[in-house]
Amino acid sequence: MSEQMYFTPTWIGGPHATPDSALPLAGGNLSFGACEVARRDPATPGAVKREVLTIPELAGIDGARDWLHALSSPRAEIAGLRFDQPRVMGVINCTPDSFSDGGERFDADKAVADGLAMWQAGATLLDVGGESTRPGAEPVPVEEELRRIRPVVERLAAEGCRISIDTRNAPVMREAVRLGAAIVNDVSGLTHDPDAMTTVAELDVPVVLMHIRGTPQTMQRRPSYDDATLDVYDELKARVDACLKAGIGLEQIIVDPGIGFGKTVQHNLELLNRAALFQGMGCPVLLGISRKSTIGKLSGGAPAGRERLPGSLAAALMGAARGVQVIRVHDVPETLQALAVWQAGELVRAPEGV
């Protein structure tokens, strides 16, 4: 097999921070003036050569044109969402064993109230889930998952909220969409349920494909990669290609590198640092790192929950600075405030009326 090449945008910034030759990153407000080009031979996948080349220098590289087109082209709207700036997805865990909130939203009335508060604060998506996928979590029977999510999805959708259903199970996907969910978010990348792929294709709804190795029960048992970023890219790209073959269009797909799902802290840092690589698939990128254990481990063992908010905000801004289009968070108002200040400073442009 021939040498594989990967292009990660770098020298990313607003109009005052990039050269005239820079290209727009995924058609958004940020531009990139160079790429880190990674090369590896499939026979020795752990031996990666990397160099940074400017946009003019890339003109003479075979294959660069297709990569640059994918990296710079605007993303299609999905479920009425434009991706010219970062969007915030609020997390609604309808479970008794969530790692982040200890099951405080297991009560449907509270879950709905919290979801409405997130929506009114400015979240553009509410991600409703009835099965915990934290490390070590046991599967939940489909009927129990349905019991948990039904009233929450139905009531939030009735209020006009844009809902994504966080599930690995085809029957839950069908029921949630029937009740008003607009997007399917599957942490298994449509691999857990053999009917999931055809279900999403038949429902004709957008899907978030997340990368994971193993299952929630097994994923943190000594995860290992030849090169975490490139391996995750290849495996996630294979899921995108499988969707295309099944009749799910690229304009219906969002990709998520799966921070914390079968990765060590070092793997997570590499993925966060090179998150712009995933724009090479030509679809929006989602980042979910809010309140995760990596943040606690990097900050002296901060307890779960809101004690990890400052680190979560730092990670969200790192993702936004690398062109991530959707940031999945537990703390919506705080994240939106941080993004507003970051974006105004990066673009050197105050919001209208300020």
Steps between C-alpha positions, in 0.01 A plus 500: 500500500612857431590755763202652682480878547300711744466879508432680829431876464726720710586871524128538569347834594289798404578741215768682701694184582535316169687574174333616179537150356292348783185299429174508696474210745183308407354818353483664842643816654843350566772448241807278485831594347674162506451129560690247701549222245530154653629207297507134591546165332220249578772239558641707789201707620673618815781670306351837410689783332359849553585838350323836482448645152337829404204510263720605203748222582219244501423574134769257389390211722306213339157468658514839668230652280230256615598544864500880475161495332352290782670707769388836362153440353196628694302236687141433401225597740379210713153503659485874434837564666764712330861427587672831428576529873512257796163367617429374850324171573356468850517161673183353653584172674179317592692238695557414866873439453642779287868574573443875473194580706435196716157444347359836603294511178354150537167663588323584172358830627844621605656378175245699301543810717878484468473444126277803457741709705788389275298576188402844624863568593599445138570130443418407142471127571387298800650151519261271687627160613352219707802269525826589670807421291755595764795259539375173649131574448272201446250496211147620573202299370344674202160526670657674798691737274175579319319561827764751603523703181140503374354777720813712476533489121128549446467799731818676389414450133152640566669815633686542172840376619731331252566152642767241437445154644808350663449126446661188355168320445290510183159476676590802713610690190167431331290597800696816574474620141127424506473718810687787339875437523687643202840328527633161609819501711652152527815453708564170322503658154200284399678173584328389822159416354510317165182684399630848586651584162191407299279669758679834465492468121127423502421779743701739281633693799849633571733292714798563727758225454728468801822303515531231765708187543318224681194569713444714810582190707832430324617822334738615775688171533846610392405687181787506251558660158785517250421871470185606682397787273563321172353169615184668628474692173527181293248309711253788503542552126413132453171562682428800279567288191268227633225758541549627146463144369181460703345808342571754775633814333813683612283806557319300770810403700681656796817332630622479860852370582365360829707661773518256793353204314782248479775760549757592760554858615791525256282376213233757591754782499629398157145493362417837650819657370446366147121527491519698174615183321145365516379782275664296226192279484299793366235502772453684832699390804359458851710515816379345826745550786284685753559384862686186388760326713785630285425850629513380858827315442659803337397734781603325817209259525208744491184313610230421247226744407526878506838487671633427151334803339815715459684216329197426285491861382871490416449183294196649324704803394782276378247316284347821368845632412549190285173546311277256690142577403304339786608499864309262727482641855325476835540871581336693217494866618860489617621341176311750285648790695852363458444442127357850449805666653742269317329555165485879535867511590607257227311687229569842658133576454249604766145365466244731339363760737793481742 
